[in-house]
Amino acid sequence: MELRAFIVTLAGVICVAFLAYGYFYWKDKTKVSLNSTVVKSANIEPETKKTNIKGENENVNLKVLEYAENWPEEAQESFRLALENDEKYKIAIVGSQALGGKDGWADMLKKELEATYGENALSVVLYQYDDVKSDQFIQNGQMEEIADGEPDLVLFEPFTLNDNGKIAVKKNHENIETFMDAMEEANSSAVVILQPTHPVHKGPIYAGQVKSLKEFANDQDIPYLDHWSKWPDRMNDEIKDYLLEDQSASNEKGNELWYEYLREYFVAE
């Protein structure tokens, strides 16, 4: 009888011990599972934040691109790719003394573009060649200087006024084509935009050359910026108020007019 009681007691003790072991084992496993969940969540959080930051950067890029909506489609596309690849987009402004030198319209436009788009997004280089004709520009190495910079977009004033009475219109157009070929060879996605030199008082022969330049651009499907539409009538004495005395370049008033026209094109609002 005593043996039976002992066995029953021992069984009870073993049962209690087994239940206690099971309880603490379950509790320990639950703790490990919870800790694993916390670690996993901690690992996910930085990834989520990184994704959000990327999204914010994409929104900034898209906003910058909105300023370029007037640009040729090819230029907009290459600019978008440059932004996506974190590469600086290169713009060259090329021409004669008509660019205006320090504080001229070209310098004003450079500052505006870099301020609007950000110097990390694009750079603007000015190439001003005083008293150079289009033949000299091709033959004397200036064209190669620009090609070496591999610009993505070129705003080109093709020395039309300097060529006036010295270089035939057809030859001027051939020189433009040679220049464009050089830009494409240096950068296959380069876009060239043409613009005329400033108007002068009267100058019927020169006005005819500019008309031919516009027709050439249209025939060749080259983007052309006709800023002459913003100047006073060339037959009116008022236009002298916008030019230097020798009419080789625009004065402060003319620079402001020319700059404003180009700013509205290159920075859409």
Legacy VTK file of the C-alpha trace (Angstrom):
# vtk DataFile Version 3.0
C-alpha trace
ASCII
DATASET POLYDATA
POINTS 269 float
0.000 0.000 0.000
2.843 2.310 0.926
4.617 1.459 -2.342
1.511 2.371 -4.324
1.242 5.717 -2.533
4.897 6.397 -3.255
4.445 5.691 -6.953
1.421 7.990 -7.170
3.354 10.778 -5.434
6.357 10.338 -7.697
4.152 10.453 -10.793
2.603 13.678 -9.551
6.024 15.270 -9.016
7.164 14.227 -12.498
3.979 15.627 -14.020
4.431 18.978 -12.295
8.083 19.136 -13.354
7.160 18.354 -16.950
4.499 21.099 -17.020
6.925 23.605 -15.504
9.592 22.733 -18.099
7.064 23.082 -20.912
5.968 26.499 -19.649
9.487 27.952 -19.450
10.461 26.409 -22.799
7.422 28.030 -24.485
8.167 31.369 -22.867
11.772 31.311 -24.059
10.775 30.448 -27.653
8.221 33.256 -27.692
10.891 35.730 -26.579
13.252 34.606 -29.359
10.472 34.927 -31.951
9.630 38.441 -30.806
13.288 39.468 -30.895
13.607 38.117 -34.451
10.621 40.186 -35.531
12.159 43.346 -34.059
15.476 42.707 -35.821
13.700 42.081 -39.114
11.723 45.306 -38.758
14.910 47.233 -37.963
16.483 45.907 -41.153
13.512 46.938 -43.284
13.264 50.526 -42.014
16.455 51.943 -43.610
15.481 50.406 -46.960
12.105 52.117 -46.788
13.729 55.442 -45.975
16.147 55.029 -48.889
13.254 54.412 -51.250
11.504 57.552 -50.047
14.639 59.645 -50.550
15.006 58.334 -54.102
11.429 59.317 -54.788
12.089 62.836 -53.540
15.126 63.134 -55.837
13.080 62.007 -58.826
10.527 64.713 -58.066
13.276 67.354 -57.962
14.619 66.199 -61.338
11.183 66.311 -62.886
10.667 69.835 -61.596
13.958 70.966 -63.129
12.980 69.404 -66.445
9.825 71.506 -66.504
12.006 74.601 -67.007
13.388 72.997 -70.177
10.033 72.323 -71.839
10.787 74.783 -74.695
14.035 73.039 -75.622
14.172 70.712 -78.640
12.855 67.272 -77.696
16.249 65.671 -78.281
17.852 68.114 -75.851
15.170 67.507 -73.236
15.736 63.767 -73.483
19.528 63.993 -73.202
19.157 66.377 -70.256
16.819 63.919 -68.528
19.304 61.090 -69.037
22.124 63.234 -67.659
20.100 63.965 -64.531
19.197 60.308 -64.044
22.849 59.287 -64.388
24.037 62.094 -62.106
26.062 63.609 -64.963
26.532 67.320 -65.643
24.781 68.561 -68.810
27.091 70.784 -70.879
25.893 73.850 -72.766
28.113 75.913 -75.075
27.228 79.434 -76.222
29.248 80.190 -79.349
29.629 83.235 -81.549
31.335 86.486 -82.393
31.852 89.704 -80.433
28.053 89.919 -80.571
27.968 87.738 -77.414
28.740 90.956 -75.577
31.758 90.050 -73.479
31.651 90.534 -69.712
28.088 91.358 -68.606
26.805 90.821 -72.163
23.656 88.840 -72.917
25.600 85.553 -73.096
27.169 86.073 -69.679
23.759 87.008 -68.273
22.207 83.871 -69.758
24.992 81.670 -68.371
24.380 82.962 -64.850
20.616 82.541 -65.202
20.856 78.953 -66.451
23.280 77.851 -63.738
21.204 79.548 -61.046
17.928 78.040 -62.280
19.042 74.491 -63.016
21.858 74.317 -60.498
25.580 74.123 -61.208
25.530 70.436 -60.270
22.991 69.786 -63.053
24.594 71.725 -65.878
27.529 73.894 -66.853
27.636 76.709 -69.396
30.787 77.695 -71.287
31.053 80.831 -73.435
33.119 80.790 -76.633
33.425 84.334 -77.977
35.609 84.985 -81.030
35.899 88.681 -81.838
36.101 89.815 -85.461
36.225 86.216 -86.727
34.499 85.147 -89.952
32.907 81.734 -90.334
35.745 80.495 -92.579
38.333 81.443 -89.986
36.277 79.806 -87.259
36.396 76.502 -89.160
40.016 76.730 -90.319
41.816 78.258 -87.313
40.993 75.678 -84.670
38.166 77.401 -82.815
35.689 74.739 -83.929
37.955 72.005 -82.532
38.207 73.876 -79.238
34.448 73.598 -78.802
34.322 69.984 -79.983
36.948 69.064 -77.373
34.456 70.128 -74.686
31.879 67.633 -76.033
28.879 69.892 -75.374
25.376 68.432 -75.190
23.688 71.595 -76.450
25.157 74.455 -78.488
23.585 77.886 -78.948
25.338 79.094 -82.097
25.490 82.599 -83.571
27.189 81.694 -86.873
29.140 84.922 -87.543
26.545 86.202 -90.009
27.319 89.893 -89.456
31.088 89.328 -89.611
30.580 87.444 -92.897
28.518 90.291 -94.359
30.104 91.360 -97.673
33.057 88.970 -97.173
31.738 85.397 -97.126
29.009 84.185 -99.484
25.729 83.124 -97.905
26.037 79.611 -99.321
29.539 79.271 -97.869
28.306 80.474 -94.478
25.688 77.717 -94.529
28.289 75.129 -95.512
30.417 76.245 -92.572
27.437 75.780 -90.269
27.015 72.231 -91.552
30.713 71.533 -91.012
30.428 72.801 -87.459
27.361 70.680 -86.766
29.100 67.583 -88.130
32.013 68.243 -85.764
29.663 68.567 -82.800
27.918 65.313 -83.685
31.234 63.527 -84.057
32.306 64.745 -80.623
28.953 63.912 -79.024
26.430 61.875 -80.999
23.494 63.329 -79.032
24.606 66.973 -79.339
21.903 69.474 -80.338
22.771 72.740 -82.137
20.403 75.706 -81.983
20.949 78.575 -84.421
20.257 82.232 -83.820
21.067 85.293 -85.932
23.424 88.063 -84.942
21.707 91.243 -83.722
19.963 93.475 -86.279
21.625 96.686 -87.456
20.151 99.976 -88.632
18.823 99.496 -92.164
21.457 97.142 -93.703
19.322 95.594 -96.461
22.000 93.122 -97.659
22.683 91.898 -94.141
18.932 91.564 -93.484
18.720 89.377 -96.599
21.511 87.170 -95.258
19.638 86.690 -91.982
16.465 85.829 -93.889
18.440 83.199 -95.818
19.818 81.846 -92.531
16.304 81.367 -91.190
15.198 79.629 -94.393
18.282 77.399 -94.268
17.499 76.415 -90.671
13.906 75.599 -91.570
14.945 73.565 -94.625
17.504 71.589 -92.604
15.185 71.192 -89.618
17.625 73.008 -87.324
16.103 74.760 -84.265
16.193 78.524 -84.873
15.618 81.305 -82.355
14.317 84.399 -84.130
15.053 87.085 -81.532
14.814 89.761 -84.244
11.073 89.714 -83.623
11.717 91.480 -80.286
13.920 94.288 -81.584
12.698 97.653 -82.888
12.232 97.898 -86.638
15.680 98.030 -88.225
14.501 100.816 -90.525
13.698 102.994 -87.530
16.351 105.141 -85.838
15.159 103.774 -82.483
17.204 100.623 -83.016
20.394 102.652 -82.628
19.519 103.009 -78.943
20.159 99.259 -78.554
23.523 99.058 -80.336
27.092 100.200 -79.919
28.010 103.132 -82.109
29.762 100.920 -84.689
26.863 98.377 -84.485
29.329 95.501 -83.981
27.451 94.414 -80.849
24.492 95.419 -78.724
24.849 97.895 -75.877
23.501 97.421 -72.347
19.926 98.030 -73.477
20.293 95.628 -76.406
21.939 92.995 -74.226
18.986 93.108 -71.853
16.489 92.717 -74.706
18.402 89.801 -76.259
18.898 88.123 -72.887
15.212 88.370 -71.975
14.194 86.690 -75.210
16.582 83.789 -74.625
15.738 83.513 -70.934
12.060 83.005 -71.764
13.051 80.208 -74.143
15.580 78.395 -71.963
13.726 78.832 -68.671
10.019 78.130 -69.125
7.727 79.562 -66.452
LINES 1 270
269 0 1 2 3 4 5 6 7 8 9 10 11 12 13 14 15 16 17 18 19 20 21 22 23 24 25 26 27 28 29 30 31 32 33 34 35 36 37 38 39 40 41 42 43 44 45 46 47 48 49 50 51 52 53 54 55 56 57 58 59 60 61 62 63 64 65 66 67 68 69 70 71 72 73 74 75 76 77 78 79 80 81 82 83 84 85 86 87 88 89 90 91 92 93 94 95 96 97 98 99 100 101 102 103 104 105 106 107 108 109 110 111 112 113 114 115 116 117 118 119 120 121 122 123 124 125 126 127 128 129 130 131 132 133 134 135 136 137 138 139 140 141 142 143 144 145 146 147 148 149 150 151 152 153 154 155 156 157 158 159 160 161 162 163 164 165 166 167 168 169 170 171 172 173 174 175 176 177 178 179 180 181 182 183 184 185 186 187 188 189 190 191 192 193 194 195 196 197 198 199 200 201 202 203 204 205 206 207 208 209 210 211 212 213 214 215 216 217 218 219 220 221 222 223 224 225 226 227 228 229 230 231 232 233 234 235 236 237 238 239 240 241 242 243 244 245 246 247 248 249 250 251 252 253 254 255 256 257 258 259 260 261 262 263 264 265 266 267 268
